[in-house]
Amino acid sequence: MKQALEQALSTALEKLLADHPGTQAPQVILNRPKQKEHGDYAANVAMPLARVLKQSPQQIAARILEIVQWPEAVEGAEIAGPGFINIRLQQASEAVALKTIIKAGEQYGRASRSGESEKINLEFVSANPTGPMHVGHGRGAVVGDALANVLSAVGHDVQREYYINDAGAQIGVLANSVWLRMRELEGESISFPESAYPGDYIVDIARDILAGHDYQKLLTMDAHAREKLIGQLSIDANMAMIRADLNAIGIGFDVYFSEQGLHSSGSVTELIERLQADGVVYTGALPPPKGKEVSDYTPVEQLLFRTTDFGDDVDRPLAKQDGTATYFAADIAYHFDKHQRGFDRMIDIWGADHGGYVARVQAAMKALIQADAQPDVILVQMVNLTRDGKPVKMSKRAGTFVTLREVVDEVGSDAVRFNFMTRRVESQLDFDLEASKKQNDENPVYYVQYAHARIAAILRKAAEEGIAIAKADDVDVSVLTSHEEQRLISHLLTYPDMLKKAASQLEAYRVATYVMRLAADFHSFYHKHKVVTEDAGLTQARIVLIRAVAQVISNALSILGVSAPERM
């Protein structure tokens, strides 16, 4: 119906502009008015033409209504406000779309790849391989996975990628922490520095390494070689733990990309040489940081990238005094590698504490590939974990924070995933463990899943009463005229547009918001109307309606990575 209305308006605009060659017709975009009395759809096509046609938007809208040939389902159209065209449909005319929803099934709302589809690299989580994942990592993981599902649903080719930060000082600290625990397990009395990683997982790694390696040989090994060996074994152990934690909430990656691999392949060095050849690198000293007196600052000569030429607020070092590459150098080499792999677009999901890093990376990409705002960066705010409103104490397993796995094991993957998606990423999230286990309408995931399970129960009851469910195409759905039925139908029809908007705005939370409202509309319908009635025709029509509702709830939950149970 929406496509038919858009086509009718587009044809009318072509006729209207026939005497104005070269005038571009505005794109026809139909929206649902917030108030039902304003019609079923509204279009703003007259106002953009006012200056060109030298007429008021109301006059132009009137001419459009004289020309347009509406589909039979249109009852009428009026001009509202400064020139909006409000379209009213015949009662229950949109109900036939229920049959399309049922026929499309899991594909309803999805789009095939087309010429507008993009090849997208979506990097998320990328937690340092120095320990288990905390709940903040978990929120970024869920947001990233749901966004990948949204982008795939509208036709894009999405690659999920995890960047392993397996180079740098933190790996040396990890190796030393494990080595000290190994020595302790072998009977030495060890004094642990403050920099050492705490937590029982370090002891577990130390114990596993000792089980597979001769301790005496490790003792006599060259210190640098031993650190490298233990560091790699510890990274492998932690990445296995991280993969298991991600698997517990149904998240997997197409690519795990190693930072160390960038260095060993020479990619970082080649990147610096490329920038030098482009004339955007120089040797100099940075000015003192903000708030630091010049007299207290000793300038250091470094290899600097002129990122200020590309939108950054200060030039950035690519190499330290000793000639080793900075983390920033490796990071831009990594993003340039993505570009070389043929991605049309890069999207990164980072913690909110990395906000100051966005401009410099985007400046580097502008210098390298002449692209603005690449990568797209989504900053995810932290999670405040509570139990009955009180902060949850840190984990013994991790030593400094509550792990994601502990939360998943307590409340379940569905509760974690859905609750993490109920707010915009730029808002902090309060996650209460006890509230997320309640089986009532205060728990959003339960509220939505219960709607799906309730529909399944209605269909089972109908079967028990001997009601054969007719084919949707054979059912007269024009009898679905109540306010609650019409509201459900209208809501179901907005699902494809919601997915498109979620994809274009990179806001996967919209799926959770949508399905919560749909569940609320269904519960409202359920409390006012029986599905199985004495009227056989009405019963079959309402069965078609609730089947379509169940399908869309299932589709939306699938995007979010949440199950749609048939019994609860």
N, C-alpha and C positions, 0 to 999 in steps of 0.2 A: 504494500500500500504506500509506504513512504517513497519508494522509488517511483511509483506511478505518479504521485503528487509532484515530485521533483521534476519528472519528465514533462508533466503538463505545464508547469511554470516555466521551464526552460524553453519549451516550444513557444509559449506566449511571449517571452522576452525576445526571441528571434524575430517574431512577427512585429513586435513593437519597435525594434531597432532596425527594421529593414530599410527605413528611410534615412538611417544615420550610419552610412558605411564607415567602417573603421572603429566604431564604438564597441568596446568590449562589454559583453553582458556579464553582470555580476554572477558569481557562483551561487546556485540555489542551495541553501542550507536550511533545513527544517528543524525546528526545535519544539519540544513539548512545553507548552505554557505551564507555569507553576499552578495556576488556578484553572480548574476545569471549565468555568464559565467563559474563559477566553478561547475555548475551542480545543481541538485535539492536536493541532499543529499550528505553528506560527512561522512566517517567512519575512525576512527583511531584505527584499530585493528592490524596493522602490527608492529608498533613501540614497543608495549609492549612485543613482541615475539623475538625481535632482539637479546637480550642477551641469551635467552634460545636456540634458533635455530642457534646462531652464524652466522647469515647472516644480511645483511643490510635490513632496513625496505622496501626499494624499491624492493629488491629481493623477500622478503616475500609477499609483496603486489602483485607482478607479479604472484607468485605461486597461491595465493588466486584467482586471476582473471582467471587463467587457470582452476581452479576446480569449481568455483561457478556456480550454475544454477539459473540464474535470472528469475523473473516472466516475462511474455510476454511484460509488459508495459515498461520494461527497454530498452532504445535505445542504451546505451553504458556506459562504465565505464573506467576511466583513473586514472593513478597514478599521484599524484601531490605533489610537495614539497618534504619533507623528508619521504614520505611514506603514505600520505593520499590516500584514495580511493574515488574519486568523481564519483557520479552516476547520469547519465542523463536519464530522463524518456521521453517517447514518448509524443509528443505534445498533450495536453488535456487529458492525461491518468488519471490524478488525479481528473478530473471533476466528475467522477462517484461518488466520495465521497460526492458530494452535496446531492445526493439522501439519503445517510446514515444520513446526518445531519438533513434533513427534517423529515425522518422517526423517528429518535431518539428524536427530539423535545427538550423539556426541559431537557431531560436526556443526551443530547450530551455533552461530556466532563466529565461527572460524572462517578465515579467508585463505584462498590458495595463493601461492607465490605468483607474483606478477612483475611487470616492468618496474613497479615502484618498490618492490621488495629490496631490502638491504641485507648485506652480509655483515653481521654484527658480532664483535668480540665483546662479551660481557664478563668482566673480571670481578669476582667478589670473594669474600672471606679473607683469603691471603693472610691468615694469621701466622705469626712467626712460629717456626717449628721448634719452639723451646718448651712447650708444655701443652696441656689440654686446652680445649676451647672454653671460654667463659660465655655467659649469657649474652653479652654484648656482641661477641662474634656470631652467636646464634641468630640474633635479630638481623644482622647484615646478610647472613646465609639465607635466611628465609625470604627476605626482601629480594635478594638477587635471584633466587630460584623461581619465585613467583613472577618476577619481572621477565625472566627468560621465557616462562610459559606464556605470558601475555604477548610478548613480541613474536613468539612462534605462532601463536593463535591467529594473529592478524597477517601472517604470511612471510615474516622475515626469517632468514637463515641465521640462527643464533648458535654461537659456540660458547659454552661455559668454560671459564678458565680460572685456575688457581695459581697465583704467583708465589712460589716458595722462596722466602727470604732466607736462603741457606748460605749467605755470605755475610761477613761483617763481624763486629766485636761480640755480638750476642751469641754467636756460635762458639767462640772461644770460652765465654763464660759458661755456656752449657756443658762443654767438654770438661772444663775444670770442675764444675759442680758434680758431674757424674764420677770423675776420677777420684775426687775426695771421698765420695760415698763408697766407691770400690775399695779404697784403702781402709775406710772405717769398717766395712764388712770383713776385711781380712785381718781385723784386730787392732789396727792403729788407733790411737787417740787423736782425733782431728779437731782443729779449731776452724770453724767455717767462717769465711769472710762475709760481710753484709751483702756483697754483690752476688753471692752464690744463690742459685735457684732453690727455694724451699719446696716442700711437698713430697708426698710418698712416691709419686711417680718417678722421681729421680732415683730413689732407692731401688725401685723395680727395674729401671733401666740398668743400673749398676749391677744388680744381681744377675740379670739376663746376660750381660756382657761377660761377667765372670764365668758363667756357665759354659760359654762358648770359646773362651780364650784363656791361654795360660797366663796367670797373673805374674809369674816370675819373668816371663818374656816381656810382658808389658812394662815391668819395673826397669828392665835394662834397655828398653827401646829408646831411641832418640826422642827427646821430649816433644819436638815439633811433630814428628811422625806419629807419636802416640796421641797427641792432641787431635791431629787430623783424623786418625782412625776412630777414636772415641767420639769425636764430633759427628762424623758421618753415621756411625752406628746409632747415636742418640737422635739425630735427625730422622733416620729411618724409623726408629721406634716411635717417635712423637708423631710423624706423619701417618703411621699406621693407626695410632690412637685417634688422630684427627679425622682420618677417613672413616673409622668406625663410628665416631660421634656424628659425623655428617650423615652416614648411612642410617643411623637411628632416627633421623628426621627426614629420610627419603631424598637426600641430596647427593648427587654425583657430578663429576666434572668430565668434560671431554678432554681437557688438557691440564696437566700439572707442569708448570713452566718453572725451571730452576734458575734463580739468579746467578748461582755459581756457574751454571752452564754458559751464561752470557760472558762471564769473565774468561773462562777457560777457552771459549771459542774465539776470543779476540774481538767480540762484537763491541765491547765497551771502548776499547782502544781505537777501533775503526771509527766509531761514532765521534770520538773526540777529534780524530784526524780530519774527519769530514767537516766538522764545524770550524776547525782551523782553516781549512781550504776555502770555506765559505766566507772567511773574514769576520766571523762573529765571536771570536775568542781572543782574549788578550791576557797578558800577565800584569797583575796589579794587586792592590790591597783594597779591601772593602772598607767603607767608612765605619766608625764605631756604631754599635747597635743603639737603637733608641733608648734614651735614658742613661746612657753611659757617658761619662765625661771623657773628653779627648785626652786629658792628662792621664787617665787611668787605662787608656787603650793603646796596645802595641800593635801597629799594623803588620800584617803578614802577607808577603807576596804569594799569590796563588794564581792558578790558571782559571780565568773567569769567563763566563758565557754572558754575552750582552743581552740578557733577557729583558732588560728595560726597553730595548728597541722593539720589543714584541708584546708589551703590555704588562710586564712585571714591575714591581716597585723598587727592586734592587738587583744588580747583577749577581749571578750565582756561581759558586766555585765548582769546577769540574774535577779538579785534582788537588790533593793536599800538598803541603810543602815537600813531603818525601816522594811525591810523584804518583802515589796511589790514587785511584779514582774514587770520587765521592759516591755516596749512595744516590745522589741526584743524577750523576752521570750514568750509573747503571739503570736508573729508572727511565731516563729518556731513551737509552738504548733499547730497553724493553718495549717501550711504546712505539719506537721506530720499527722494531722487529714486527710488531703487530701490523703496522702499515704495509711492510714488505710482504707479509703473508696474505695481503689482498683484501683486508677488511675495509668495508665502506665507512664503518663507524665503530668507535671504541666507547664503551661505557664502563666506568669503574665505580664500584661501591666501596666507600671508605668510611672509617669511623669519623665522628664529628671533630675529633681532636686533630685531624689532618686538614682542616679547612684552609689553613695558611699555605698549604702545599699546592693548592689547585692552580693558582695563577702562574707559578713557575713552570709547571709541567705543560700547561696549555701554551705558554709563551714558547717553550722549546719546540712543541709540535708545530706552532705557527711558523717558526724559523725553518723547520725541517721539511714540512709537507704543505706549507701555505694553507693550513686549515684553521678556521676559527673555532674556539670552544671545543677542541678535541684534546683529550677525551672528555666526553660528558661525565661529570663527576656527581654522584649522589652521596651526600653526607648523612650518615645514619646516627641519630642520637642514642645515648646510652639507655640501658634498662635498669630501673630501680626494682630490685627483687625483694619482695616482702612476704611475710606470713601473718595473716590476720592484721595487716597494717604495720607490722614491725619489721625492720630490716633483718634479712637473713644473714647469719654469721658465715664467715668464710669457710671454705671447704678444707678438710684435712688432706684430701687427695691432692688438691692444687697448692694449698699452703697460703694463698693470698686472695683467692676469690672463689665464688661458687661456679662449678663447672656446668656447661650446657648439658652434659650427659646426666648429671645428677637430677637436673630439673626435668629432663625428658623421662627418665626412669620413674620419677614421682607422679607426674601429671599426664604423661603420654604425648606422643608426637603431634596429634591433632590439636590438642589444647595449646601447645607451644606455637605451632605454626599459625593457627588462626589468630590467637591473641596478639602475636607479634605484628599482624597485618591490620589491626583495627585502628591504627593511628598513622598520620603522616610521618614520614621518616625524620622530618626536622623537629618533631615533638618528642620529648622524653616519654618513655613508656613505663608506667607502673604496672608490674606484673605480680599479682598476689597468688601464691601457690594454693592457698585454701579456696579462694574464689574460683580459680580455674578448674577446681574439681567438683564444684556444685552442680547438681542436676536441676537447674531452674533457669528462668529467663534472665537472671543476673550474669550467667555465664554465656557469652555470645556464641561460642562454638556449639554448646549443647542446644541452644535455642534454634540454631540453623539446622543442625543435624536432626533434631527432633521433628522439625517440619518435614524433612525427607522421610524419616521413619514413620511418621504419622500417616503420610500419604500411602506408603507401602502397606500399613495396617488397614487402611480403608479399602484398598484394592483386595487385600486378602479376605476381609469381611464380606465384600461384595461377591467374591468367588464362593465363599462358604454359604451364602444365601442363594446360590444358584444363578447369579447374574452373569451372563456371558458378556465379556467386554467386546463391543463392536469395533470394527475397523474405524479409525478416525475419519477416513474419507467418506464413510457411510452415515456419519452422525450430523444432525442439524444443530449447529452451534449457535444459531441466531437467537436461541432462547436464553442465552447468557446475558441478561440485561440488567442485573442488579448492580448497585454501586460497587460492591466488593468484587464482583466478577469482572466488571469493566476495569477496575483499578489493577487487578491482577494481570489481565490481558495487556493493558497499556505498559505495565512494568516489564512483562516478559519481552515485549517488542523493543524495549530500549537496550536489551542485553548486548547486541552486536555493536551499537554505537558506544556503549560504555566501554567495551573492550578496546575499540579504536582510540577513544580518548585516553584510556589508561596507558596505552602504548605510546601515543604521541606525546603525552605529558610525562612519561616514565613514572607513573604513579599507580603501582600495582595495588595499593591499599584500596583503590576504588572498587575492586572486585569484592573485597570483604564488606565494604559499606553497602554495595549493591545487594549482595545476597542476604545481608541482615535485614534490609528493608523488604526484600521479597518474602523472606520468612515471616516478617511481621504482617505483611499483607495477607499471606496465606492463613496465619493463625486467626486474623480478624475475620476472614471469610469462613473459616471452619467453625468459629464460635457463633456465627449468625445463620449459617446455611447447612443443611444436611446434603451430603453427596448422594446417598442412596435414598430415594424418595419413592412415593407411590406412582409418580409420573415417570414412566420408562424413558421417554425421550429426554426429559430434563436430567435424569440420572446419567444417561449415556453422555450428554453434553458436559456435565460436571466431571465425569470421569476423564474425558478428554482434557478438560481444563487442568485437573490436578496432575494428570500424567505429564502435561507440558511443564507445569511448575516443578515437579520432581526432576524432570530432565534438566531444566536450567539450573536448579540448585546443584545437581550433580556436576554439571559442566563447570559451574563457578568454583565449587569446592575442589574439583580436579585441577583447575588453574592454580589454586592456592596450595595444592599438595595435601589436601585434607580428604578423609574418607567420607562417603555418603552412605551411612548404615541404613539397613532396612528394618532393623529391630534395635530397640534401646531399652 
